Every structure is written in C-alpha cells, then in structure tokens.
Amino acid sequence: MTVEIDKSLRDTPNPGSDAAIAIGCTCPRMDNGRGRGYMGVAGLFVYSADCPVHANREAGES
Ligand SMILES: [Zn+2]
C-alpha cells in the first residue's frame, strides 16, 4: 500500500510557523497563529506578498 503526499505542499511549512520563519518566511506570524491557522482556523492562512517562501508558489510571472 502506498500513501502519496503532495510533495509541493509537504515541503512548504505553514505560513508563520517556526519552520517557515527559519527558511525566510515573512508572512504574518501572529495572524497565522504561528503556523496553526489564521485566527485559529486550521488550514486557513494569510500570506505576505513579498514572502520568498510562499509568495512564489504560483508559477506566475509578474
Ligand atoms: Zn510565508
């Protein structure tokens, strides 16, 4: 049995989490509950437009 995990998601720590901050995340830390979720809502996050970790997830061109 094989369990597949979306690697692109797994490799990116939640916005505002310690792991994300450690690799340069500039997303709002308090707003994201330090990686737990926006206003305590799991899975909901706010992103910083200039975050080098999360802002470039979409492969779009500016
Ligand atoms: Zn970020």
N, CA, C, O and the ligand as a Tripos MOL2 file, in Angstrom:
@<TRIPOS>MOLECULE
protein
  249   247    63     0     0
PROTEIN
NO_CHARGES

@<TRIPOS>ATOM
      1 N           0.8420   -1.1950    0.0000 N.3       1 MET1
      2 CA          0.0000    0.0000    0.0000 C.3       1 MET1
      3 C           0.8750    1.2420    0.0000 C.2       1 MET1
      4 O           1.8470    1.3530    0.7480 O.2       1 MET1
      5 N           0.5000    2.1530   -0.8510 N.am      2 THR2
      6 CA          1.2970    3.3650   -0.9820 C.3       2 THR2
      7 C           0.4880    4.5970   -0.6080 C.2       2 THR2
      8 O          -0.6300    4.8070   -1.0800 O.2       2 THR2
      9 N           1.0740    5.3780    0.2280 N.am      3 VAL3
     10 CA          0.4270    6.6370    0.5860 C.3       3 VAL3
     11 C           1.1740    7.7790   -0.0870 C.2       3 VAL3
     12 O           2.3640    7.9910    0.1450 O.2       3 VAL3
     13 N           0.4650    8.4910   -0.9040 N.am      4 GLU4
     14 CA          1.1100    9.5910   -1.6010 C.3       4 GLU4
     15 C           0.7620   10.9230   -0.9600 C.2       4 GLU4
     16 O          -0.3900   11.2070   -0.6330 O.2       4 GLU4
     17 N           1.7760   11.7060   -0.7990 N.am      5 ILE5
     18 CA          1.5860   13.0290   -0.2020 C.3       5 ILE5
     19 C           2.0220   14.0880   -1.2090 C.2       5 ILE5
     20 O           3.0680   13.9700   -1.8480 O.2       5 ILE5
     21 N           1.2200   15.0930   -1.3310 N.am      6 ASP6
     22 CA          1.5710   16.1860   -2.2330 C.3       6 ASP6
     23 C           2.8790   16.8050   -1.7810 C.2       6 ASP6
     24 O           2.9380   17.5210   -0.7820 O.2       6 ASP6
     25 N           3.9180   16.5160   -2.5310 N.am      7 LYS7
     26 CA          5.2420   16.9480   -2.1240 C.3       7 LYS7
     27 C           5.3730   18.4640   -2.0820 C.2       7 LYS7
     28 O           6.0380   19.0170   -1.2070 O.2       7 LYS7
     29 N           4.7450   19.1140   -3.0190 N.am      8 SER8
     30 CA          4.8670   20.5700   -3.0670 C.3       8 SER8
     31 C           4.2860   21.2040   -1.8060 C.2       8 SER8
     32 O           4.7670   22.2350   -1.3350 O.2       8 SER8
     33 N           3.2540   20.5760   -1.2750 N.am      9 LEU9
     34 CA          2.6710   21.1050   -0.0540 C.3       9 LEU9
     35 C           3.4940   20.6920    1.1570 C.2       9 LEU9
     36 O           3.7150   21.4780    2.0790 O.2       9 LEU9
     37 N           3.9400   19.4460    1.1330 N.am     10 ARG10
     38 CA          4.6680   18.9310    2.2850 C.3      10 ARG10
     39 C           5.9870   19.6550    2.4940 C.2      10 ARG10
     40 O           6.4460   19.8150    3.6250 O.2      10 ARG10
     41 N           6.5850   20.0850    1.4180 N.am     11 ASP11
     42 CA          7.8840   20.7380    1.5270 C.3      11 ASP11
     43 C           7.8050   22.1790    2.0160 C.2      11 ASP11
     44 O           8.8190   22.7830    2.3650 O.2      11 ASP11
     45 N           6.6170   22.7140    2.0390 N.am     12 THR12
     46 CA          6.4670   24.1030    2.4620 C.3      12 THR12
     47 C           5.7770   24.1820    3.8220 C.2      12 THR12
     48 O           4.6080   23.8190    3.9550 O.2      12 THR12
     49 N           6.5010   24.6520    4.8160 N.am     13 PRO13
     50 CA          5.9120   24.7950    6.1590 C.3      13 PRO13
     51 C           4.7510   25.7790    6.1430 C.2      13 PRO13
     52 O           4.6860   26.6500    5.2750 O.2      13 PRO13
     53 N           3.8540   25.6490    7.0790 N.am     14 ASN14
     54 CA          2.7360   26.5800    7.1730 C.3      14 ASN14
     55 C           3.2390   28.0130    7.3630 C.2      14 ASN14
     56 O           4.2140   28.2520    8.0760 O.2      14 ASN14
     57 N           2.5610   28.9550    6.7180 N.am     15 PRO15
     58 CA          2.9490   30.3600    6.8840 C.3      15 PRO15
     59 C           2.9500   30.7750    8.3510 C.2      15 PRO15
     60 O           1.9950   30.5140    9.0830 O.2      15 PRO15
     61 N           4.0210   31.4170    8.7680 N.am     16 GLY16
     62 CA          4.0970   31.9010   10.1290 C.3      16 GLY16
     63 C           4.6240   30.8940   11.1280 C.2      16 GLY16
     64 O           4.8540   31.2320   12.2890 O.2      16 GLY16
     65 N           4.8220   29.6460   10.6860 N.am     17 SER17
     66 CA          5.3290   28.6390   11.6140 C.3      17 SER17
     67 C           6.8290   28.8130   11.8310 C.2      17 SER17
     68 O           7.5070   29.4750   11.0460 O.2      17 SER17
     69 N           7.3240   28.2260   12.8790 N.am     18 ASP18
     70 CA          8.7550   28.3300   13.1720 C.3      18 ASP18
     71 C           9.5950   27.8300   12.0110 C.2      18 ASP18
     72 O          10.6130   28.4280   11.6600 O.2      18 ASP18
     73 N           9.1540   26.7180   11.4160 N.am     19 ALA19
     74 CA          9.8990   26.1250   10.3090 C.3      19 ALA19
     75 C           9.9220   27.0630    9.1100 C.2      19 ALA19
     76 O          10.9340   27.1790    8.4190 O.2      19 ALA19
     77 N           8.8120   27.7230    8.8740 N.am     20 ALA20
     78 CA          8.7370   28.6410    7.7430 C.3      20 ALA20
     79 C           9.5970   29.8810    7.9840 C.2      20 ALA20
     80 O          10.3200   30.3390    7.0980 O.2      20 ALA20
     81 N           9.5030   30.4090    9.1930 N.am     21 ILE21
     82 CA         10.3060   31.5800    9.5490 C.3      21 ILE21
     83 C          11.7880   31.2730    9.3760 C.2      21 ILE21
     84 O          12.5690   32.1190    8.9400 O.2      21 ILE21
     85 N          12.1540   30.0540    9.7230 N.am     22 ALA22
     86 CA         13.5530   29.6500    9.6650 C.3      22 ALA22
     87 C          14.1060   29.6650    8.2500 C.2      22 ALA22
     88 O          15.3090   29.8300    8.0480 O.2      22 ALA22
     89 N          13.2260   29.4920    7.2710 N.am     23 ILE23
     90 CA         13.7080   29.4970    5.8880 C.3      23 ILE23
     91 C          13.3530   30.7930    5.1740 C.2      23 ILE23
     92 O          13.4100   30.8730    3.9470 O.2      23 ILE23
     93 N          12.9850   31.8120    5.9560 N.am     24 GLY24
     94 CA         12.8400   33.1340    5.3700 C.3      24 GLY24
     95 C          11.4170   33.6240    5.1790 C.2      24 GLY24
     96 O          11.2010   34.6520    4.5380 O.2      24 GLY24
     97 N          10.4440   32.9080    5.7220 N.am     25 CYS25
     98 CA          9.0520   33.3310    5.5800 C.3      25 CYS25
     99 C           8.8110   34.6740    6.2550 C.2      25 CYS25
    100 O           9.2410   34.9060    7.3850 O.2      25 CYS25
    101 N           8.1270   35.5390    5.5500 N.am     26 THR26
    102 CA          7.8070   36.8600    6.1030 C.3      26 THR26
    103 C           6.3050   37.0500    6.2630 C.2      26 THR26
    104 O           5.8380   38.1710    6.4660 O.2      26 THR26
    105 N           5.5540   35.9680    6.1730 N.am     27 CYS27
    106 CA          4.1080   36.0580    6.3500 C.3      27 CYS27
    107 C           3.7880   36.4650    7.7960 C.2      27 CYS27
    108 O           4.5940   36.2410    8.6990 O.2      27 CYS27
    109 N           2.6110   37.0620    8.0080 N.am     28 PRO28
    110 CA          2.2260   37.4860    9.3590 C.3      28 PRO28
    111 C           2.2130   36.3130   10.3280 C.2      28 PRO28
    112 O           1.4730   35.3460   10.1460 O.2      28 PRO28
    113 N           3.0330   36.4120   11.3490 N.am     29 ARG29
    114 CA          3.1830   35.2730   12.2440 C.3      29 ARG29
    115 C           2.0320   35.1800   13.2490 C.2      29 ARG29
    116 O           1.4720   34.1080   13.4820 O.2      29 ARG29
    117 N           1.7060   36.3000   13.8210 N.am     30 MET30
    118 CA          0.6380   36.2890   14.8170 C.3      30 MET30
    119 C          -0.7070   35.9740   14.1630 C.2      30 MET30
    120 O          -1.5030   35.2010   14.6970 O.2      30 MET30
    121 N          -0.9510   36.5880   12.9920 N.am     31 ASP31
    122 CA         -2.2210   36.3690   12.3010 C.3      31 ASP31
    123 C          -2.4190   34.8990   11.9510 C.2      31 ASP31
    124 O          -3.5450   34.4000   11.9330 O.2      31 ASP31
    125 N          -1.3280   34.2210   11.6780 N.am     32 ASN32
    126 CA         -1.4110   32.8130   11.3010 C.3      32 ASN32
    127 C          -1.2870   31.8750   12.5050 C.2      32 ASN32
    128 O          -1.1130   30.6660   12.3460 O.2      32 ASN32
    129 N          -1.3760   32.4310   13.6740 N.am     33 GLY33
    130 CA         -1.2990   31.5930   14.8650 C.3      33 GLY33
    131 C          -0.0050   30.8000   14.9260 C.2      33 GLY33
    132 O           0.0270   29.6630   15.3960 O.2      33 GLY33
    133 N           1.0760   31.4320   14.4360 N.am     34 ARG34
    134 CA          2.3940   30.7760   14.4050 C.3      34 ARG34
    135 C           2.3590   29.4680   13.6250 C.2      34 ARG34
    136 O           3.0470   28.5100   13.9750 O.2      34 ARG34
    137 N           1.5710   29.4340   12.5910 N.am     35 GLY35
    138 CA          1.5450   28.2680   11.7170 C.3      35 GLY35
    139 C           0.3540   27.3530   11.9490 C.2      35 GLY35
    140 O           0.2020   26.3430   11.2620 O.2      35 GLY35
    141 N          -0.4910   27.7000   12.9130 N.am     36 ARG36
    142 CA         -1.6430   26.8320   13.1880 C.3      36 ARG36
    143 C          -2.8420   27.1830   12.3250 C.2      36 ARG36
    144 O          -3.6660   26.3260   12.0070 O.2      36 ARG36
    145 N          -2.9290   28.4490   11.9520 N.am     37 GLY37
    146 CA         -4.0460   28.8700   11.1160 C.3      37 GLY37
    147 C          -4.4900   30.2810   11.4580 C.2      37 GLY37
    148 O          -4.3090   30.7530   12.5810 O.2      37 GLY37
    149 N          -5.0640   30.9330   10.4890 N.am     38 TYR38
    150 CA         -5.4930   32.3060   10.6710 C.3      38 TYR38
    151 C          -6.6310   32.3880   11.6810 C.2      38 TYR38
    152 O          -7.6600   31.7290   11.5290 O.2      38 TYR38
    153 N          -6.4350   33.1990   12.7080 N.am     39 MET39
    154 CA         -7.4270   33.3640   13.7670 C.3      39 MET39
    155 C          -7.8380   32.0280   14.3840 C.2      39 MET39
    156 O          -8.9620   31.8620   14.8570 O.2      39 MET39
    157 N          -6.9020   31.0840   14.3660 N.am     40 GLY40
    158 CA         -7.1750   29.7920   14.9800 C.3      40 GLY40
    159 C          -7.8990   28.8130   14.0720 C.2      40 GLY40
    160 O          -8.2290   27.7050   14.4930 O.2      40 GLY40
    161 N          -8.1490   29.2110   12.8280 N.am     41 VAL41
    162 CA         -8.8200   28.3230   11.8820 C.3      41 VAL41
    163 C          -7.7800   27.4820   11.1420 C.2      41 VAL41
    164 O          -7.0240   28.0020   10.3220 O.2      41 VAL41
    165 N          -7.7470   26.1930   11.4310 N.am     42 ALA42
    166 CA         -6.7600   25.3180   10.8240 C.3      42 ALA42
    167 C          -6.9000   25.2860    9.3060 C.2      42 ALA42
    168 O          -8.0010   25.1620    8.7700 O.2      42 ALA42
    169 N          -5.7710   25.3980    8.6300 N.am     43 GLY43
    170 CA         -5.7760   25.3020    7.1790 C.3      43 GLY43
    171 C          -6.0130   26.6280    6.4740 C.2      43 GLY43
    172 O          -5.8970   26.7200    5.2520 O.2      43 GLY43
    173 N          -6.3440   27.6460    7.2440 N.am     44 LEU44
    174 CA         -6.5610   28.9620    6.6370 C.3      44 LEU44
    175 C          -5.4030   29.8800    7.0070 C.2      44 LEU44
    176 O          -5.0990   30.0740    8.1840 O.2      44 LEU44
    177 N          -4.7670   30.4360    5.9930 N.am     45 PHE45
    178 CA         -3.6040   31.2640    6.2660 C.3      45 PHE45
    179 C          -3.6370   32.5470    5.4580 C.2      45 PHE45
    180 O          -4.2610   32.6240    4.4000 O.2      45 PHE45
    181 N          -2.9620   33.5350    5.9720 N.am     46 VAL46
    182 CA         -2.7660   34.7550    5.2040 C.3      46 VAL46
    183 C          -1.2980   34.8050    4.7870 C.2      46 VAL46
    184 O          -0.4120   34.3720    5.5230 O.2      46 VAL46
    185 N          -1.0650   35.3360    3.6050 N.am     47 TYR47
    186 CA          0.2770   35.3460    3.0660 C.3      47 TYR47
    187 C           0.7740   36.7750    2.8560 C.2      47 TYR47
    188 O          -0.0010   37.6990    2.6080 O.2      47 TYR47
    189 N           2.0780   36.9170    2.9620 N.am     48 SER48
    190 CA          2.6800   38.1980    2.6490 C.3      48 SER48
    191 C           3.0780   38.2040    1.1740 C.2      48 SER48
    192 O           3.6650   37.2440    0.6750 O.2      48 SER48
    193 N           2.7560   39.2790    0.4990 N.am     49 ALA49
    194 CA          3.0070   39.3490   -0.9410 C.3      49 ALA49
    195 C           4.4950   39.2340   -1.2760 C.2      49 ALA49
    196 O           4.8590   38.8050   -2.3710 O.2      49 ALA49
    197 N           5.3390   39.6150   -0.3400 N.am     50 ASP50
    198 CA          6.7700   39.5660   -0.6180 C.3      50 ASP50
    199 C           7.4760   38.4210    0.1080 C.2      50 ASP50
    200 O           8.7010   38.4120    0.2270 O.2      50 ASP50
    201 N           6.6990   37.4690    0.5840 N.am     51 CYS51
    202 CA          7.3050   36.3200    1.2540 C.3      51 CYS51
    203 C           8.0370   35.4500    0.2320 C.2      51 CYS51
    204 O           7.4270   34.9910   -0.7340 O.2      51 CYS51
    205 N           9.3310   35.2200    0.4330 N.am     52 PRO52
    206 CA         10.1100   34.4230   -0.5150 C.3      52 PRO52
    207 C           9.7440   32.9460   -0.4710 C.2      52 PRO52
    208 O          10.0420   32.1990   -1.4020 O.2      52 PRO52
    209 N           9.1030   32.5300    0.6030 N.am     53 VAL53
    210 CA          8.7430   31.1150    0.7510 C.3      53 VAL53
    211 C           7.3780   30.8140    0.1470 C.2      53 VAL53
    212 O           7.1950   29.7870   -0.5080 O.2      53 VAL53
    213 N           6.4340   31.7010    0.3660 N.am     54 HIS54
    214 CA          5.0640   31.4170   -0.0420 C.3      54 HIS54
    215 C           4.5460   32.2560   -1.2110 C.2      54 HIS54
    216 O           3.6280   31.8360   -1.9160 O.2      54 HIS54
    217 N           5.1150   33.4140   -1.4150 N.am     55 ALA55
    218 CA          4.5700   34.3010   -2.4450 C.3      55 ALA55
    219 C           4.8130   33.7870   -3.8580 C.2      55 ALA55
    220 O           4.1050   34.1680   -4.7900 O.2      55 ALA55
    221 N           5.8020   32.9310   -4.0180 N.am     56 ASN56
    222 CA          6.1450   32.4490   -5.3560 C.3      56 ASN56
    223 C           5.6220   31.0530   -5.6440 C.2      56 ASN56
    224 O           6.0740   30.3950   -6.5800 O.2      56 ASN56
    225 N           4.6710   30.6030   -4.8400 N.am     57 ARG57
    226 CA          4.1210   29.2590   -5.0550 C.3      57 ARG57
    227 C           3.4840   29.1430   -6.4320 C.2      57 ARG57
    228 O           3.6900   28.1600   -7.1440 O.2      57 ARG57
    229 N           2.7140   30.1500   -6.7960 N.am     58 GLU58
    230 CA          2.1140   30.1810   -8.1260 C.3      58 GLU58
    231 C           3.2240   30.5060   -9.1100 C.2      58 GLU58
    232 O           3.9470   31.4880   -8.9400 O.2      58 GLU58
    233 N           3.3550   29.6890  -10.1250 N.am     59 ALA59
    234 CA          4.4630   29.8610  -11.0600 C.3      59 ALA59
    235 C           4.2190   31.0000  -12.0430 C.2      59 ALA59
    236 O           4.7150   30.9870  -13.1690 O.2      59 ALA59
    237 N           3.4720   31.9520  -11.6070 N.am     60 GLY60
    238 CA          3.1550   33.0670  -12.4960 C.3      60 GLY60
    239 C           4.3140   34.0330  -12.6480 C.2      60 GLY60
    240 O           5.2450   34.0550  -11.8420 O.2      60 GLY60
    241 N           4.2350   34.8080  -13.6730 N.am     61 GLU61
    242 CA          5.2560   35.8090  -13.9290 C.3      61 GLU61
    243 C           4.7000   37.1770  -13.5690 C.2      61 GLU61
    244 O           3.5500   37.4840  -13.8840 O.2      61 GLU61
    245 N           5.4870   37.9800  -12.9290 N.am     62 SER62
    246 CA          4.9830   39.2830  -12.5180 C.3      62 SER62
    247 C           4.8950   40.2630  -13.6780 C.2      62 SER62
    248 O           4.4860   41.4080  -13.4890 O.2      62 SER62
    249 ZN          5.4770   32.9110    4.1370 Zn       63 ZN63
@<TRIPOS>BOND
     1     1     2 1
     2     2     3 1
     3     3     4 2
     4     3     5 am
     5     5     6 1
     6     6     7 1
     7     7     8 2
     8     7     9 am
     9     9    10 1
    10    10    11 1
    11    11    12 2
    12    11    13 am
    13    13    14 1
    14    14    15 1
    15    15    16 2
    16    15    17 am
    17    17    18 1
    18    18    19 1
    19    19    20 2
    20    19    21 am
    21    21    22 1
    22    22    23 1
    23    23    24 2
    24    23    25 am
    25    25    26 1
    26    26    27 1
    27    27    28 2
    28    27    29 am
    29    29    30 1
    30    30    31 1
    31    31    32 2
    32    31    33 am
    33    33    34 1
    34    34    35 1
    35    35    36 2
    36    35    37 am
    37    37    38 1
    38    38    39 1
    39    39    40 2
    40    39    41 am
    41    41    42 1
    42    42    43 1
    43    43    44 2
    44    43    45 am
    45    45    46 1
    46    46    47 1
    47    47    48 2
    48    47    49 am
    49    49    50 1
    50    50    51 1
    51    51    52 2
    52    51    53 am
    53    53    54 1
    54    54    55 1
    55    55    56 2
    56    55    57 am
    57    57    58 1
    58    58    59 1
    59    59    60 2
    60    59    61 am
    61    61    62 1
    62    62    63 1
    63    63    64 2
    64    63    65 am
    65    65    66 1
    66    66    67 1
    67    67    68 2
    68    67    69 am
    69    69    70 1
    70    70    71 1
    71    71    72 2
    72    71    73 am
    73    73    74 1
    74    74    75 1
    75    75    76 2
    76    75    77 am
    77    77    78 1
    78    78    79 1
    79    79    80 2
    80    79    81 am
    81    81    82 1
    82    82    83 1
    83    83    84 2
    84    83    85 am
    85    85    86 1
    86    86    87 1
    87    87    88 2
    88    87    89 am
    89    89    90 1
    90    90    91 1
    91    91    92 2
    92    91    93 am
    93    93    94 1
    94    94    95 1
    95    95    96 2
    96    95    97 am
    97    97    98 1
    98    98    99 1
    99    99   100 2
   100    99   101 am
   101   101   102 1
   102   102   103 1
   103   103   104 2
   104   103   105 am
   105   105   106 1
   106   106   107 1
   107   107   108 2
   108   107   109 am
   109   109   110 1
   110   110   111 1
   111   111   112 2
   112   111   113 am
   113   113   114 1
   114   114   115 1
   115   115   116 2
   116   115   117 am
   117   117   118 1
   118   118   119 1
   119   119   120 2
   120   119   121 am
   121   121   122 1
   122   122   123 1
   123   123   124 2
   124   123   125 am
   125   125   126 1
   126   126   127 1
   127   127   128 2
   128   127   129 am
   129   129   130 1
   130   130   131 1
   131   131   132 2
   132   131   133 am
   133   133   134 1
   134   134   135 1
   135   135   136 2
   136   135   137 am
   137   137   138 1
   138   138   139 1
   139   139   140 2
   140   139   141 am
   141   141   142 1
   142   142   143 1
   143   143   144 2
   144   143   145 am
   145   145   146 1
   146   146   147 1
   147   147   148 2
   148   147   149 am
   149   149   150 1
   150   150   151 1
   151   151   152 2
   152   151   153 am
   153   153   154 1
   154   154   155 1
   155   155   156 2
   156   155   157 am
   157   157   158 1
   158   158   159 1
   159   159   160 2
   160   159   161 am
   161   161   162 1
   162   162   163 1
   163   163   164 2
   164   163   165 am
   165   165   166 1
   166   166   167 1
   167   167   168 2
   168   167   169 am
   169   169   170 1
   170   170   171 1
   171   171   172 2
   172   171   173 am
   173   173   174 1
   174   174   175 1
   175   175   176 2
   176   175   177 am
   177   177   178 1
   178   178   179 1
   179   179   180 2
   180   179   181 am
   181   181   182 1
   182   182   183 1
   183   183   184 2
   184   183   185 am
   185   185   186 1
   186   186   187 1
   187   187   188 2
   188   187   189 am
   189   189   190 1
   190   190   191 1
   191   191   192 2
   192   191   193 am
   193   193   194 1
   194   194   195 1
   195   195   196 2
   196   195   197 am
   197   197   198 1
   198   198   199 1
   199   199   200 2
   200   199   201 am
   201   201   202 1
   202   202   203 1
   203   203   204 2
   204   203   205 am
   205   205   206 1
   206   206   207 1
   207   207   208 2
   208   207   209 am
   209   209   210 1
   210   210   211 1
   211   211   212 2
   212   211   213 am
   213   213   214 1
   214   214   215 1
   215   215   216 2
   216   215   217 am
   217   217   218 1
   218   218   219 1
   219   219   220 2
   220   219   221 am
   221   221   222 1
   222   222   223 1
   223   223   224 2
   224   223   225 am
   225   225   226 1
   226   226   227 1
   227   227   228 2
   228   227   229 am
   229   229   230 1
   230   230   231 1
   231   231   232 2
   232   231   233 am
   233   233   234 1
   234   234   235 1
   235   235   236 2
   236   235   237 am
   237   237   238 1
   238   238   239 1
   239   239   240 2
   240   239   241 am
   241   241   242 1
   242   242   243 1
   243   243   244 2
   244   243   245 am
   245   245   246 1
   246   246   247 1
   247   247   248 2
@<TRIPOS>SUBSTRUCTURE
     1 MET1         2 RESIDUE 1 A MET
     2 THR2         6 RESIDUE 1 A THR
     3 VAL3        10 RESIDUE 1 A VAL
     4 GLU4        14 RESIDUE 1 A GLU
     5 ILE5        18 RESIDUE 1 A ILE
     6 ASP6        22 RESIDUE 1 A ASP
     7 LYS7        26 RESIDUE 1 A LYS
     8 SER8        30 RESIDUE 1 A SER
     9 LEU9        34 RESIDUE 1 A LEU
    10 ARG10       38 RESIDUE 1 A ARG
    11 ASP11       42 RESIDUE 1 A ASP
    12 THR12       46 RESIDUE 1 A THR
    13 PRO13       50 RESIDUE 1 A PRO
    14 ASN14       54 RESIDUE 1 A ASN
    15 PRO15       58 RESIDUE 1 A PRO
    16 GLY16       62 RESIDUE 1 A GLY
    17 SER17       66 RESIDUE 1 A SER
    18 ASP18       70 RESIDUE 1 A ASP
    19 ALA19       74 RESIDUE 1 A ALA
    20 ALA20       78 RESIDUE 1 A ALA
    21 ILE21       82 RESIDUE 1 A ILE
    22 ALA22       86 RESIDUE 1 A ALA
    23 ILE23       90 RESIDUE 1 A ILE
    24 GLY24       94 RESIDUE 1 A GLY
    25 CYS25       98 RESIDUE 1 A CYS
    26 THR26      102 RESIDUE 1 A THR
    27 CYS27      106 RESIDUE 1 A CYS
    28 PRO28      110 RESIDUE 1 A PRO
    29 ARG29      114 RESIDUE 1 A ARG
    30 MET30      118 RESIDUE 1 A MET
    31 ASP31      122 RESIDUE 1 A ASP
    32 ASN32      126 RESIDUE 1 A ASN
    33 GLY33      130 RESIDUE 1 A GLY
    34 ARG34      134 RESIDUE 1 A ARG
    35 GLY35      138 RESIDUE 1 A GLY
    36 ARG36      142 RESIDUE 1 A ARG
    37 GLY37      146 RESIDUE 1 A GLY
    38 TYR38      150 RESIDUE 1 A TYR
    39 MET39      154 RESIDUE 1 A MET
    40 GLY40      158 RESIDUE 1 A GLY
    41 VAL41      162 RESIDUE 1 A VAL
    42 ALA42      166 RESIDUE 1 A ALA
    43 GLY43      170 RESIDUE 1 A GLY
    44 LEU44      174 RESIDUE 1 A LEU
    45 PHE45      178 RESIDUE 1 A PHE
    46 VAL46      182 RESIDUE 1 A VAL
    47 TYR47      186 RESIDUE 1 A TYR
    48 SER48      190 RESIDUE 1 A SER
    49 ALA49      194 RESIDUE 1 A ALA
    50 ASP50      198 RESIDUE 1 A ASP
    51 CYS51      202 RESIDUE 1 A CYS
    52 PRO52      206 RESIDUE 1 A PRO
    53 VAL53      210 RESIDUE 1 A VAL
    54 HIS54      214 RESIDUE 1 A HIS
    55 ALA55      218 RESIDUE 1 A ALA
    56 ASN56      222 RESIDUE 1 A ASN
    57 ARG57      226 RESIDUE 1 A ARG
    58 GLU58      230 RESIDUE 1 A GLU
    59 ALA59      234 RESIDUE 1 A ALA
    60 GLY60      238 RESIDUE 1 A GLY
    61 GLU61      242 RESIDUE 1 A GLU
    62 SER62      246 RESIDUE 1 A SER
    63 ZN63       249 GROUP 0 **** ****
